[in-house]
């Protein structure tokens, strides 16, 4: 069977009433988390650019809400604007496997599809679960970054599948949506190499926008090239240079659980492989008090290979000059945590990542990849921080499952706390409370507009 057909048949068979309660609960948490990080980033420059583009277009047939406003745009442009907001702070959820990605990048696409189709909360949950499953199973199957492609290729496919589910497409049209998404949406890994640009936080939004557009094409009857994976000039032969893969059982098949249960919500706004370095550094601060760079003899980081390749090895990660590079620099993130005793959005302001005190710490820092840390990945992300002081004191701390990790998950109160911290002073307290209540009762929501109207920035 064609792989695209296999995915389409599984997605078509997915039904809300057969989903475990734990899957529904985790889906709701990720919806609230996505809203929080998106509204928190409302006034960031790339988000404003994307919103300007969306507000410059309109559609009477295929209109979706630009989050944080009462304005509506074409479904694909709204998806891009909302996706940029969701992703820009690098604060939305993560899945780690052969490929690392942020599955909640699909949520703006699915809500846009729900708006143009009039889908209810149960359908939205189906779409999100389907999209998460596809994105994560593809990430389990093959690391496309090894071929120079960005992980957002998988987000395009997953967004197409989730949107197709919300639009209630049949198997044939779901498969054509997959074919369109894969044929037309390849993104280079250069997005995440060297000095990082604004596009680092927008590439996934573009992929989800393309996923929605692919599904709308299929919805209206546009067929796509096939077989998209196995064909002479398909994914396997061209994009993957002859490599092949299959997907095992997907969620709900046999004893296979749903992948959304293995995704992790971010507790700090940093690239996920650095999350445990933050916890370890803050543990040292609790032991020693805040660190004065002039009193430090040396700092040693023990990490794992994937973290080293993504957020350490590039020279730019040791001299960040953009926000996007700073939140993808484990040396900088660790230094800031040691000095400030915290990591938050202001950690990534220009005046902070260019400051002399963090540069002093980074110059005293050495990194090694520890084979024992490597053995734990991807289920664990162990980082160890060792600080030696000039007076002879030594402090050491490790973390493997930081707060929000799927093995150390946030409960509802934890997710609500993050949401409140991000939206406080942005939307009214009354509307925020109502929105939280609707998310926790998402299966009863008749249409997404009822929820989105509560999330308007004042």
C-alpha positions as semicolon CSV with decimal commas, in nm:
position;residue;x (nm);y (nm);z (nm)
1;X;0,000;0,000;0,000
2;X;0,121;0,351;-0,078
3;X;0,241;0,527;0,236
4;X;0,020;0,829;0,164
5;X;-0,278;0,594;0,138
6;X;-0,190;0,428;0,465
7;X;-0,185;0,766;0,640
8;X;-0,510;0,874;0,475
9;X;-0,695;0,556;0,573
10;X;-0,580;0,588;0,933
11;X;-0,679;0,955;0,953
12;X;-1,021;0,886;0,801
13;X;-1,090;0,617;1,062
14;X;-1,002;0,839;1,360
15;X;-1,307;0,919;1,574
16;X;-1,340;1,139;1,879
17;X;-1,554;0,886;2,065
18;X;-1,273;0,629;2,052
19;X;-1,002;0,860;2,185
20;X;-0,877;0,790;2,539
21;X;-0,961;1,061;2,791
22;X;-0,588;1,121;2,847
23;X;-0,544;1,207;2,478
24;X;-0,834;1,453;2,486
25;X;-0,693;1,613;2,802
26;X;-0,345;1,659;2,657
27;X;-0,497;1,804;2,339
28;X;-0,678;2,069;2,541
29;X;-0,358;2,158;2,727
30;X;-0,178;2,217;2,399
31;X;-0,457;2,435;2,262
32;X;-0,440;2,661;2,569
33;X;-0,059;2,661;2,554
34;X;-0,063;2,758;2,186
35;X;-0,300;3,047;2,253
36;X;-0,081;3,170;2,538
37;X;0,246;3,175;2,346
38;X;0,078;3,325;2,038
39;X;-0,086;3,613;2,226
40;X;0,235;3,671;2,419
41;X;0,419;3,726;2,089
42;X;0,150;3,953;1,943
43;X;0,370;4,263;1,922
44;X;0,692;4,099;1,802
45;X;0,817;4,232;1,468
46;X;0,787;3,913;1,256
47;X;0,440;3,853;1,397
48;X;0,334;4,207;1,307
49;X;0,469;4,159;0,955
50;X;0,273;3,836;0,912
51;X;-0,041;3,997;1,057
52;X;-0,007;4,296;0,818
53;X;0,004;4,056;0,525
54;X;-0,301;3,868;0,654
55;X;-0,494;4,187;0,717
56;X;-0,420;4,295;0,360
57;X;-0,619;4,004;0,219
58;X;-0,972;3,887;0,275
59;X;-1,207;3,614;0,168
60;X;-1,582;3,588;0,184
61;X;-1,580;3,210;0,144
62;X;-1,262;3,095;0,316
63;X;-1,220;3,342;0,603
64;X;-1,048;3,269;0,932
65;X;-0,970;3,481;1,238
66;X;-0,636;3,653;1,294
67;X;-0,577;3,567;1,660
68;X;-0,577;3,856;1,901
69;X;-0,805;4,061;1,673
70;X;-1,158;4,069;1,538
71;X;-1,013;4,075;1,185
72;X;-1,044;3,791;0,939
73;X;-0,835;3,692;0,641
74;X;-0,810;3,409;0,391
75;X;-0,761;3,081;0,573
76;X;-0,404;3,032;0,454
77;X;-0,290;3,387;0,538
78;X;-0,458;3,369;0,879
79;X;-0,281;3,038;0,939
80;X;0,053;3,199;0,857
81;X;-0,006;3,497;1,088
82;X;-0,129;3,279;1,374
83;X;0,147;3,027;1,315
84;X;0,417;3,294;1,332
85;X;0,274;3,410;1,665
86;X;0,254;3,055;1,801
87;X;0,611;2,971;1,707
88;X;0,803;3,296;1,735
89;X;0,904;3,284;2,103
90;X;1,018;2,922;2,061
91;X;0,787;2,850;2,351
92;X;0,539;2,602;2,203
93;X;0,554;2,228;2,260
94;X;0,816;1,983;2,130
95;X;0,855;1,625;2,018
96;X;1,199;1,461;2,014
97;X;1,290;1,161;1,803
98;X;1,503;1,102;1,492
99;X;1,367;1,444;1,394
100;X;1,283;1,714;1,647
101;X;0,980;1,933;1,580
102;X;0,706;2,144;1,738
103;X;0,376;1,967;1,677
104;X;0,155;2,252;1,799
105;X;0,264;2,441;1,487
106;X;-0,034;2,258;1,331
107;X;-0,296;2,411;1,561
108;X;-0,342;2,740;1,369
109;X;-0,400;2,540;1,049
110;X;-0,661;2,319;1,210
111;X;-0,851;2,607;1,368
112;X;-0,853;2,792;1,036
113;X;-0,994;2,482;0,866
114;X;-1,253;2,456;1,143
115;X;-1,364;2,813;1,081
116;X;-1,416;2,768;0,708
117;X;-1,600;2,441;0,759
118;X;-1,802;2,524;1,070
119;X;-1,650;2,231;1,258
120;X;-1,721;2,185;1,628
121;X;-1,487;2,117;1,919
122;X;-1,490;1,740;1,879
123;X;-1,384;1,775;1,516
124;X;-1,107;2,015;1,617
125;X;-0,978;1,761;1,868
126;X;-0,983;1,491;1,599
127;X;-0,787;1,715;1,365
128;X;-0,523;1,803;1,623
129;X;-0,475;1,442;1,733
130;X;-0,447;1,330;1,370
131;X;-0,193;1,601;1,287
132;X;0,018;1,530;1,596
133;X;0,020;1,161;1,516
134;X;0,135;1,213;1,157
135;X;0,404;1,468;1,247
136;X;0,547;1,256;1,528
137;X;0,536;0,925;1,339
138;X;0,721;1,084;1,049
139;X;0,975;1,221;1,298
140;X;1,017;0,869;1,437
141;X;1,071;0,727;1,090
142;X;1,338;0,950;0,938
143;X;1,558;1,251;1,017
144;X;1,528;1,476;0,715
145;X;1,771;1,731;0,860
146;X;2,042;1,477;0,775
147;X;1,953;1,538;0,410
148;X;1,954;1,916;0,450
149;X;1,576;1,956;0,484
150;X;1,401;2,135;0,768
151;X;1,163;1,950;0,998
152;X;0,878;2,180;0,892
153;X;0,827;1,958;0,586
154;X;0,657;1,720;0,828
155;X;0,448;2,006;0,968
156;X;0,311;2,075;0,618
157;X;0,201;1,712;0,582
158;X;0,056;1,696;0,933
159;X;-0,131;2,026;0,889
160;X;-0,280;1,897;0,565
161;X;-0,399;1,578;0,734
162;X;-0,541;1,762;1,036
163;X;-0,718;2,017;0,817
164;X;-0,853;1,737;0,597
165;X;-0,994;1,569;0,906
166;X;-1,166;1,890;1,016
167;X;-1,304;1,941;0,664
168;X;-1,439;1,584;0,680
169;X;-1,270;1,473;0,357
170;X;-1,290;1,116;0,231
171;X;-0,986;0,890;0,201
172;X;-0,909;0,984;-0,159
173;X;-0,911;1,356;-0,087
174;X;-0,705;1,317;0,230
175;X;-0,445;1,136;0,022
176;X;-0,446;1,409;-0,241
177;X;-0,398;1,670;0,033
178;X;-0,090;1,476;0,146
179;X;0,034;1,457;-0,213
180;X;-0,001;1,833;-0,262
181;X;0,165;1,910;0,073
182;X;0,467;1,693;0,000
183;X;0,509;1,784;-0,364
184;X;0,505;2,159;-0,310
185;X;0,647;2,231;0,036
186;X;1,016;2,156;0,089
187;X;1,218;2,382;0,318
188;X;1,597;2,398;0,358
189;X;1,763;2,332;0,693
190;X;1,967;2,648;0,644
191;X;1,682;2,812;0,836
192;X;1,840;2,674;1,155
193;X;2,212;2,691;1,073
194;X;2,463;2,961;1,169
195;X;2,325;3,302;1,262
196;X;1,948;3,263;1,280
197;X;1,706;3,507;1,122
198;X;1,345;3,600;1,189
199;X;1,248;3,317;0,953
200;X;1,352;3,061;1,216
201;X;1,027;3,138;1,397
202;X;0,819;3,162;1,081
203;X;0,917;2,861;0,868
204;X;0,673;2,627;1,043
205;X;0,395;2,883;0,998
206;X;0,467;2,883;0,627
207;X;0,453;2,504;0,625
208;X;0,119;2,496;0,807
209;X;-0,014;2,764;0,570
210;X;0,092;2,544;0,278
211;X;-0,071;2,246;0,445
212;X;-0,404;2,427;0,468
213;X;-0,378;2,543;0,108
214;X;-0,301;2,188;-0,004
215;X;-0,609;2,060;0,174
216;X;-0,833;2,332;0,030
217;X;-0,714;2,233;-0,318
218;X;-0,804;1,872;-0,248
219;X;-1,135;1,972;-0,086
220;X;-1,238;2,143;-0,407
221;X;-1,134;1,843;-0,619
222;X;-0,776;1,921;-0,727
223;X;-0,582;1,596;-0,757
224;X;-0,214;1,579;-0,665
225;X;0,088;1,388;-0,803
226;X;0,119;1,027;-0,696
227;X;0,269;0,809;-0,568
228;X;0,427;1,092;-0,374
229;X;0,658;0,883;-0,157
230;X;0,744;0,588;-0,382
231;X;0,728;0,743;-0,732
232;X;1,018;0,771;-0,975
233;X;1,065;1,135;-0,876
234;X;0,896;1,111;-0,540
235;X;1,015;1,179;-0,186
236;X;1,215;0,860;-0,139
237;X;1,406;0,873;-0,467
238;X;1,469;1,248;-0,488
239;X;1,442;1,424;-0,151
240;X;1,584;1,131;0,048
241;X;1,833;1,014;-0,217
242;X;1,697;0,660;-0,227
243;X;1,633;0,609;0,145
244;X;1,298;0,459;0,238
245;X;1,088;0,423;0,548
246;X;0,749;0,298;0,660
247;X;0,529;0,392;0,951
248;X;0,441;0,129;1,212
249;X;0,103;0,107;1,378
250;X;-0,042;0,449;1,444
251;X;-0,243;0,565;1,744
252;X;-0,541;0,344;1,819
253;X;-0,418;0,058;1,601
254;X;-0,356;-0,252;1,810
255;X;-0,175;-0,146;2,127
256;X;-0,022;0,170;1,976
257;X;-0,075;0,476;2,193
258;X;-0,119;0,827;2,058
259;X;0,194;1,033;2,009
260;X;0,048;1,348;2,161
261;X;0,109;1,178;2,497
262;X;0,484;1,187;2,428
263;X;0,506;1,556;2,342
264;X;0,640;1,805;2,595
265;X;0,520;2,152;2,692
266;X;0,795;2,411;2,735
267;X;0,853;2,558;3,079
268;X;1,114;2,812;2,963
269;X;1,127;2,990;2,623
270;X;1,437;2,811;2,489
271;X;1,518;2,550;2,227
272;X;1,404;2,228;2,391
273;X;1,740;2,054;2,414
274;X;1,854;2,339;2,643
275;X;1,556;2,304;2,878
276;X;1,739;2,072;3,116
277;X;2,049;2,295;3,107
278;X;1,830;2,577;3,238
279;X;1,701;2,361;3,523
280;X;2,053;2,248;3,611
281;X;2,188;2,606;3,605
282;X;1,904;2,730;3,824
283;X;1,972;2,443;4,066
284;X;2,331;2,570;4,096
285;X;2,201;2,922;4,165
286;X;1,989;2,777;4,444
287;X;2,302;2,615;4,588
288;X;2,546;2,902;4,544
289;X;2,341;3,215;4,495
290;X;2,368;3,413;4,176
291;X;2,699;3,378;4,001
292;X;2,936;3,671;3,961
293;X;3,130;3,613;3,638
294;X;3,448;3,755;3,794
295;X;3,438;3,486;4,065
296;X;3,411;3,196;3,820
297;X;3,712;2,984;3,731
298;X;3,537;2,761;3,475
299;X;3,201;2,628;3,358
300;X;3,164;2,284;3,204
301;X;2,861;2,158;3,015
302;X;2,811;1,786;2,965
303;X;2,548;1,727;2,699
304;X;2,437;1,490;2,423
305;X;2,518;1,478;2,053
306;X;2,193;1,620;1,909
307;X;2,206;1,920;2,142
308;X;2,570;1,979;2,048
309;X;2,493;1,977;1,676
310;X;2,185;2,200;1,693
311;X;2,254;2,459;1,964
312;X;2,626;2,450;2,047
313;X;2,866;2,369;1,762
314;X;2,815;2,671;1,534
315;X;3,048;2,966;1,611
316;X;2,742;3,193;1,605
317;X;2,599;3,006;1,907
318;X;2,898;3,135;2,105
319;X;2,844;3,491;1,988
320;X;2,470;3,542;1,938
321;X;2,372;3,863;1,764
322;X;2,001;3,797;1,709
323;X;1,718;3,690;1,935
324;X;1,669;3,380;1,724
325;X;2,031;3,273;1,769
326;X;2,026;3,350;2,142
327;X;1,733;3,120;2,220
328;X;1,913;2,849;2,020
329;X;2,244;2,893;2,204
330;X;2,296;2,660;2,499
331;X;2,614;2,847;2,604
332;X;2,428;3,177;2,621
333;X;2,116;3,032;2,784
334;X;2,321;2,861;3,054
335;X;2,531;3,171;3,122
336;X;2,222;3,392;3,152
337;X;2,053;3,146;3,388
338;X;2,360;3,134;3,614
339;X;2,389;3,513;3,636
340;X;2,021;3,615;3,642
341;X;1,875;3,323;3,835
342;X;1,596;3,303;3,577
343;X;1,524;3,261;3,209
344;X;1,228;3,444;3,058
345;X;1,134;3,643;2,749
346;X;1,351;3,937;2,852
347;X;1,651;3,702;2,852
348;X;1,641;3,733;2,474
349;X;1,637;4,108;2,441
350;X;1,932;4,255;2,252
351;X;2,075;4,437;2,551
352;X;2,087;4,111;2,746
353;X;2,244;3,873;2,497
354;X;2,505;4,136;2,399
355;X;2,596;4,216;2,761
356;X;2,953;4,172;2,880
357;X;2,873;3,963;3,190
358;X;2,725;3,671;2,994
359;X;3,012;3,693;2,745
360;X;3,259;3,654;3,033
361;X;3,089;3,333;3,147
362;X;3,076;3,194;2,793
363;X;3,450;3,252;2,748
364;X;3,512;3,035;3,055
365;X;3,280;2,758;2,930
366;X;3,375;2,421;2,782
367;X;3,139;2,160;2,639
368;X;3,171;1,786;2,602
369;X;2,933;1,526;2,464
370;X;2,888;1,258;2,730
371;X;2,814;0,906;2,594
372;X;2,604;0,834;2,903
373;X;2,389;1,139;2,834
374;X;2,359;1,029;2,472
375;X;2,213;0,693;2,574
376;X;1,908;0,863;2,726
377;X;1,809;1,057;2,413
378;X;1,542;1,113;2,281
379;X;1,329;1,005;2,576
380;X;1,554;1,199;2,812
381;X;1,753;1,519;2,755
382;X;2,023;1,507;3,022
383;X;2,246;1,810;3,064
384;X;2,498;1,861;3,344
385;X;2,639;2,198;3,449
386;X;2,959;2,214;3,657
387;X;3,078;2,549;3,794
388;X;3,418;2,591;3,961
389;X;3,476;2,910;4,155
390;X;3,810;3,084;4,204
391;X;3,782;3,027;4,581
392;X;3,785;2,650;4,526
393;X;3,413;2,578;4,557
394;X;3,252;2,348;4,304
395;X;2,883;2,323;4,216
396;X;2,728;2,057;3,996
397;X;2,371;1,983;3,887
398;X;2,199;1,768;3,624
399;X;1,853;1,747;3,476
400;X;1,698;1,489;3,245
401;X;1,323;1,548;3,260
402;X;1,262;1,921;3,315
403;X;0,916;2,054;3,406
404;X;0,672;2,004;3,119
405;X;0,859;1,704;2,979
406;X;0,615;1,426;2,899
407;X;0,773;1,223;3,180
408;X;0,732;1,521;3,415
409;X;0,417;1,680;3,270
410;X;0,244;2,002;3,365
411;X;-0,104;1,963;3,507
412;X;-0,388;2,200;3,424
413;X;-0,275;2,447;3,687
414;X;0,075;2,452;3,539
415;X;-0,055;2,519;3,188
416;X;-0,293;2,786;3,317
417;X;-0,009;2,957;3,507
418;X;0,198;2,979;3,188
419;X;-0,102;3,112;2,995
420;X;-0,177;3,378;3,256
421;X;0,186;3,492;3,267
422;X;0,187;3,540;2,889
423;X;-0,152;3,711;2,843
424;X;-0,171;3,921;3,159
425;X;-0,232;4,285;3,063
426;X;-0,305;4,177;2,704
427;X;-0,663;4,050;2,731
428;X;-0,920;4,112;3,000
429;X;-0,917;3,887;3,302
430;X;-1,283;3,801;3,251
431;X;-1,230;3,698;2,889
432;X;-0,919;3,500;2,981
433;X;-1,116;3,305;3,243
434;X;-1,395;3,236;2,993
435;X;-1,144;3,124;2,729
436;X;-0,974;2,885;2,971
437;X;-1,313;2,737;3,063
438;X;-1,402;2,687;2,696
439;X;-1,071;2,514;2,623
440;X;-1,122;2,272;2,914
441;X;-1,465;2,200;2,764
442;X;-1,354;2,209;2,401
443;X;-1,559;1,905;2,304
444;X;-1,873;2,108;2,384
445;X;-1,777;2,416;2,181
446;X;-2,002;2,456;1,879
447;X;-1,767;2,669;1,669
448;X;-1,412;2,808;1,711
449;X;-1,522;3,171;1,668
450;X;-1,689;3,159;2,011
451;X;-1,348;3,094;2,165
452;X;-1,139;3,319;1,942
453;X;-1,354;3,625;2,013
454;X;-1,249;3,604;2,378
455;X;-0,878;3,629;2,287
456;X;-0,874;3,979;2,141
457;X;-0,582;4,195;2,252
458;X;-0,709;4,509;2,426
